[in-house]
Amino acid sequence: MFWSVQSPPQKLASLVFACCPACWWPLEIGPPVLKTIALCTPNGWAMAALHQLISFGSGLDAVLLPLGVLGVFGAAANLLAARFFRS
């Protein structure tokens, strides 16, 4: 099984990184420093967009910025992958 090959530090890191970008609770109920940390990750932007759509019933105009930031994260990841995996 996949999870049986993970060491305890890997499991702990996955839990920490899941809680930081607001995957467990909305950013509004956390301290401001947690929101800053969350918005440094793609998960934080994705959860912010989903929270706008689901909790507040907002439309596409409310999630254009998070979608743009996610696009930039994706482009940067592809450029880095192309740079390092080129043979």
N, C-alpha and C positions, 0 to 999 in steps of 0.2 A: 504494500500500500504506500501511497505517496507520503502521507503524514508520518509514517513510521520511520522514514529516513531523515527527518528533521531533528536537529539537535535542540535541546532546551533553549539555548540562546537564540536560535532562529525563531522558535515559537514565541519567545518573549518579544523579540524585535517586531514580529508581525502584529502582535497585539498592541504594542506601543504605537506603531505607525498606523494602525487602524483607528486608534482613539484620537490621535492628533488631528487628522484632517476631517473631523466631524462626521465620521462614518457611524458613530454610536449615538450621537445626540446633535441637535442643531447648534450652529455656531452662536446663536443669540444667547444661549444660557451659559456659555463658557466665558472665561476671562478674555479681555482684549488680546493678550499675548497669544492665546490659543488660536484666535482668529487669524492673527498675523502668520503664525506657523502654518496653519491650515491652507492659507492662500498662497503658500510657497510650493504646494503640491498639486498635481492634477486632480487628485481625489477631492481636495477641498473645493476646487472650482466646480467639479461635477456635482458634488453634494449641494453646493450653493444653488446651482441651477435647478436641480431636482426639488429642493426645498421651496424655491420660488414657485415652481409649477404645481407641486402637490399641496403644500400647506396654505399658500396664499392665492392659488388659482390664477396666477399671473399668466400672461400670454408670451408670445415669442419675443416681443420687444424687451421683456425683463431678463431674458436669458441670452441675449445676443453677446454681451460682454463675456460671460463665462464660456460660451461656445467659442468665441474668438480666442480667448486665452488657452482653451483646450486645443484648438487648432495650432497655436504657436508651440505648445508643449509637444504635440505630435510631430510637427515639422522639425523641431529641434532634436527630438529623439531619432527621427529618420535620418537626419544629417549626421548625427553622431554614429549611428549604426553603419551608414554608408562609409563613413571615414574609417572606422575601426575594423569593419569586416571585409573591406576591400582586399582582394588578394593579388 
